[in-house]
């Protein structure tokens, strides 16, 4: 079992130069809270899997989608980076477009220690 309920901080919501924005949030942020915080900044987080009491990390893990998916696409389209702490204490920092599977479908993930 993994409990992420205490990883519940929205660390940053920032506007970019193109009228959109970016956010940094922890896995235990409740989706409804995240949606309200983003909307209060005049922005939209399009993935809307109907159930707003779920954790943001759960929507990312399952690539959750809902009615807005037809227009905006699924959750994965809005994730640029994942920082993951493994049970071993190792940290994985994955940015979109940096890792690809080889010809056999294997992905080698570099680990960072002591970060």
Secondary structure, DSSP 8 states (H G I E B T S, - for coil): ----TT---EEEEEE-TTS-EEEEE-TT-BHHHHHHHHHHTT-------S-TTSBHHHHHHHT---TTHHHH--GGGG--EEEEE-TTS-EEEEETTT----TTS------B---
